[in-house]
Amino acid sequence: MSAEAKVKELGLVLPPAPPPGGVYRPIVITGNLLFLSGHGPVLPNGDMIRGKIGIDLDKEQGKEAARQVGLTMLSTLQTQLGSLNKIKRVVKVLGMVNCALDFEEHPFVINGCSELFADVWGEENGLGSRSAIGFGSLPGNISVEIEATFELNE
């Protein structure tokens, strides 16, 4: 099943693709690789999920925020490429968690995005390599920021 069909089947609601929040491009394509700039958890109404995991939000809420980041990333890919079907596979995900100093479950939080990508592209193509890192702060106090690299269909 194609990625676009899977998004419809799952009933996913994509938020609006956010405009760049600085001097950068949302995506850069070189060869058959697409580099997607860092995204935050944009809600369908355009608001962001904010707060530190382990203080303002618990780990389950953090995981939901990471899933929302994944939905935002899908929105940008769809907007920039015209179709998610142009993506062959996820290559690498870098997840950044705005969290308390003693919070240690960064991978659990970023699973929210990874599980979404596996649902959309299947486990073989939807899971790439990954890093999950804790930060003392993120822009605008967003709870999670994620960037990714994708391989494009030829």
C-alpha positions as a Markdown table, in Angstrom:
| # | Residue | x | y | z |
|---|---|---|---|---|
| 1 | Met | 0.0 | 0.0 | 0.0 |
| 2 | Ser | 1.3 | 3.5 | -0.9 |
| 3 | Ala | 2.2 | 6.0 | 1.9 |
| 4 | Glu | -0.6 | 8.3 | 0.7 |
| 5 | Ala | -3.2 | 5.4 | 0.9 |
| 6 | Lys | -1.9 | 4.4 | 4.3 |
| 7 | Val | -2.3 | 8.0 | 5.7 |
| 8 | Lys | -5.9 | 7.9 | 4.5 |
| 9 | Glu | -6.5 | 4.4 | 5.8 |
| 10 | Leu | -5.2 | 5.3 | 9.2 |
| 11 | Gly | -7.3 | 8.5 | 9.3 |
| 12 | Leu | -4.3 | 10.7 | 10.1 |
| 13 | Val | -5.0 | 14.4 | 10.3 |
| 14 | Leu | -1.9 | 16.4 | 9.2 |
| 15 | Pro | -1.4 | 19.8 | 10.7 |
| 16 | Pro | -0.5 | 22.7 | 8.5 |
| 17 | Ala | 3.1 | 22.6 | 7.2 |
| 18 | Pro | 4.9 | 25.2 | 9.2 |
| 19 | Pro | 6.8 | 28.0 | 7.6 |
| 20 | Pro | 10.6 | 28.2 | 8.3 |
| 21 | Gly | 11.3 | 29.7 | 11.7 |
| 22 | Gly | 14.7 | 31.1 | 10.6 |
| 23 | Val | 17.1 | 31.3 | 7.7 |
| 24 | Tyr | 17.0 | 27.7 | 6.3 |
| 25 | Arg | 15.1 | 25.5 | 3.8 |
| 26 | Pro | 12.5 | 23.0 | 5.1 |
| 27 | Ile | 14.0 | 20.3 | 2.8 |
| 28 | Val | 17.2 | 19.9 | 0.8 |
| 29 | Ile | 17.5 | 17.2 | -1.8 |
| 30 | Thr | 20.9 | 16.0 | -3.0 |
| 31 | Gly | 21.1 | 12.9 | -5.2 |
| 32 | Asn | 18.4 | 10.5 | -3.9 |
| 33 | Leu | 18.5 | 11.8 | -0.3 |
| 34 | Leu | 16.1 | 14.3 | 1.2 |
| 35 | Phe | 17.2 | 16.1 | 4.4 |
| 36 | Leu | 14.2 | 17.4 | 6.4 |
| 37 | Ser | 14.9 | 20.3 | 8.8 |
| 38 | Gly | 14.0 | 20.1 | 12.5 |
| 39 | His | 10.3 | 20.2 | 13.2 |
| 40 | Gly | 8.2 | 20.8 | 16.3 |
| 41 | Pro | 4.9 | 19.4 | 17.4 |
| 42 | Val | 2.4 | 21.5 | 15.5 |
| 43 | Leu | -1.3 | 20.8 | 16.3 |
| 44 | Pro | -4.0 | 21.0 | 13.6 |
| 45 | Asn | -5.0 | 24.5 | 14.8 |
| 46 | Gly | -1.4 | 25.7 | 14.4 |
| 47 | Asp | -0.5 | 25.8 | 18.1 |
| 48 | Met | 2.5 | 23.9 | 19.4 |
| 49 | Ile | 2.9 | 21.4 | 22.2 |
| 50 | Arg | 5.2 | 23.1 | 24.7 |
| 51 | Gly | 6.8 | 22.1 | 28.0 |
| 52 | Lys | 9.6 | 20.0 | 29.5 |
| 53 | Ile | 9.1 | 16.2 | 29.6 |
| 54 | Gly | 9.5 | 15.1 | 33.2 |
| 55 | Ile | 8.2 | 18.4 | 34.5 |
| 56 | Asp | 5.3 | 19.8 | 32.5 |
| 57 | Leu | 4.5 | 16.6 | 30.6 |
| 58 | Asp | 4.9 | 13.0 | 31.5 |
| 59 | Lys | 6.7 | 10.5 | 29.2 |
| 60 | Glu | 3.4 | 9.3 | 27.5 |
| 61 | Gln | 2.5 | 13.0 | 26.7 |
| 62 | Gly | 6.1 | 13.3 | 25.4 |
| 63 | Lys | 5.5 | 10.3 | 23.1 |
| 64 | Glu | 2.3 | 11.9 | 21.8 |
| 65 | Ala | 4.2 | 15.1 | 21.2 |
| 66 | Ala | 6.8 | 13.2 | 19.2 |
| 67 | Arg | 4.0 | 11.5 | 17.2 |
| 68 | Gln | 2.6 | 15.0 | 16.5 |
| 69 | Val | 6.1 | 16.1 | 15.3 |
| 70 | Gly | 6.0 | 13.1 | 12.9 |
| 71 | Leu | 2.6 | 14.2 | 11.6 |
| 72 | Thr | 4.0 | 17.7 | 11.1 |
| 73 | Met | 6.9 | 16.2 | 9.2 |
| 74 | Leu | 4.6 | 14.3 | 6.9 |
| 75 | Ser | 2.7 | 17.5 | 6.2 |
| 76 | Thr | 5.9 | 19.3 | 5.2 |
| 77 | Leu | 7.0 | 16.4 | 3.0 |
| 78 | Gln | 3.5 | 16.2 | 1.3 |
| 79 | Thr | 3.5 | 20.0 | 0.8 |
| 80 | Gln | 7.1 | 20.2 | -0.6 |
| 81 | Leu | 7.0 | 17.0 | -2.7 |
| 82 | Gly | 3.3 | 16.9 | -3.7 |
| 83 | Ser | 3.1 | 13.3 | -2.5 |
| 84 | Leu | 4.4 | 11.1 | 0.3 |
| 85 | Asn | 4.7 | 8.3 | -2.3 |
| 86 | Lys | 8.0 | 10.0 | -3.5 |
| 87 | Ile | 9.6 | 8.7 | -0.3 |
| 88 | Lys | 11.2 | 5.3 | -0.6 |
| 89 | Arg | 12.4 | 4.9 | 3.0 |
| 90 | Val | 13.4 | 6.6 | 6.3 |
| 91 | Val | 17.2 | 6.6 | 6.6 |
| 92 | Lys | 17.9 | 8.5 | 9.8 |
| 93 | Val | 15.9 | 10.2 | 12.6 |
| 94 | Leu | 17.4 | 12.6 | 15.2 |
| 95 | Gly | 15.0 | 13.2 | 18.1 |
| 96 | Met | 15.6 | 16.0 | 20.6 |
| 97 | Val | 13.6 | 16.0 | 23.8 |
| 98 | Asn | 13.2 | 19.1 | 25.9 |
| 99 | Cys | 13.3 | 17.5 | 29.3 |
| 100 | Ala | 14.2 | 17.6 | 33.0 |
| 101 | Leu | 17.8 | 17.0 | 33.8 |
| 102 | Asp | 17.1 | 13.6 | 35.4 |
| 103 | Phe | 14.8 | 12.4 | 32.6 |
| 104 | Glu | 16.3 | 9.3 | 30.9 |
| 105 | Glu | 13.6 | 7.9 | 28.6 |
| 106 | His | 14.4 | 9.8 | 25.5 |
| 107 | Pro | 14.1 | 6.8 | 23.2 |
| 108 | Phe | 10.6 | 6.0 | 24.6 |
| 109 | Val | 9.5 | 9.6 | 23.7 |
| 110 | Ile | 10.9 | 9.5 | 20.1 |
| 111 | Asn | 9.2 | 6.1 | 19.6 |
| 112 | Gly | 6.1 | 8.2 | 19.0 |
| 113 | Cys | 7.5 | 9.4 | 15.7 |
| 114 | Ser | 9.2 | 6.2 | 14.8 |
| 115 | Glu | 6.1 | 4.1 | 15.3 |
| 116 | Leu | 4.1 | 6.6 | 13.1 |
| 117 | Phe | 6.7 | 6.3 | 10.3 |
| 118 | Ala | 6.6 | 2.5 | 10.5 |
| 119 | Asp | 2.8 | 2.7 | 10.2 |
| 120 | Val | 3.0 | 4.9 | 7.1 |
| 121 | Trp | 5.9 | 3.2 | 5.2 |
| 122 | Gly | 5.9 | -0.3 | 6.9 |
| 123 | Glu | 8.6 | -1.6 | 9.3 |
| 124 | Glu | 11.1 | -2.3 | 6.5 |
| 125 | Asn | 11.1 | 1.2 | 5.0 |
| 126 | Gly | 9.6 | 3.2 | 7.9 |
| 127 | Leu | 12.3 | 2.5 | 10.4 |
| 128 | Gly | 15.8 | 3.9 | 9.9 |
| 129 | Ser | 18.8 | 4.5 | 12.1 |
| 130 | Arg | 18.0 | 6.9 | 15.0 |
| 131 | Ser | 19.3 | 9.0 | 17.9 |
| 132 | Ala | 17.3 | 10.3 | 20.8 |
| 133 | Ile | 18.9 | 13.0 | 22.9 |
| 134 | Gly | 17.8 | 15.1 | 25.9 |
| 135 | Phe | 18.1 | 18.9 | 25.8 |
| 136 | Gly | 17.8 | 21.5 | 28.5 |
| 137 | Ser | 15.7 | 23.7 | 26.2 |
| 138 | Leu | 14.3 | 23.8 | 22.7 |
| 139 | Pro | 13.1 | 26.8 | 20.6 |
| 140 | Gly | 9.9 | 28.3 | 22.0 |
| 141 | Asn | 9.9 | 25.7 | 24.8 |
| 142 | Ile | 8.5 | 23.1 | 22.4 |
| 143 | Ser | 8.6 | 19.6 | 23.9 |
| 144 | Val | 10.2 | 17.7 | 21.1 |
| 145 | Glu | 12.1 | 18.6 | 17.9 |
| 146 | Ile | 12.9 | 16.0 | 15.2 |
| 147 | Glu | 14.8 | 16.1 | 12.0 |
| 148 | Ala | 15.2 | 13.2 | 9.5 |
| 149 | Thr | 16.8 | 12.0 | 6.3 |
| 150 | Phe | 14.9 | 10.1 | 3.7 |
| 151 | Glu | 15.7 | 8.1 | 0.5 |
| 152 | Leu | 13.6 | 9.1 | -2.5 |
| 153 | Asn | 12.2 | 6.8 | -5.1 |
| 154 | Glu | 14.1 | 6.9 | -8.3 |
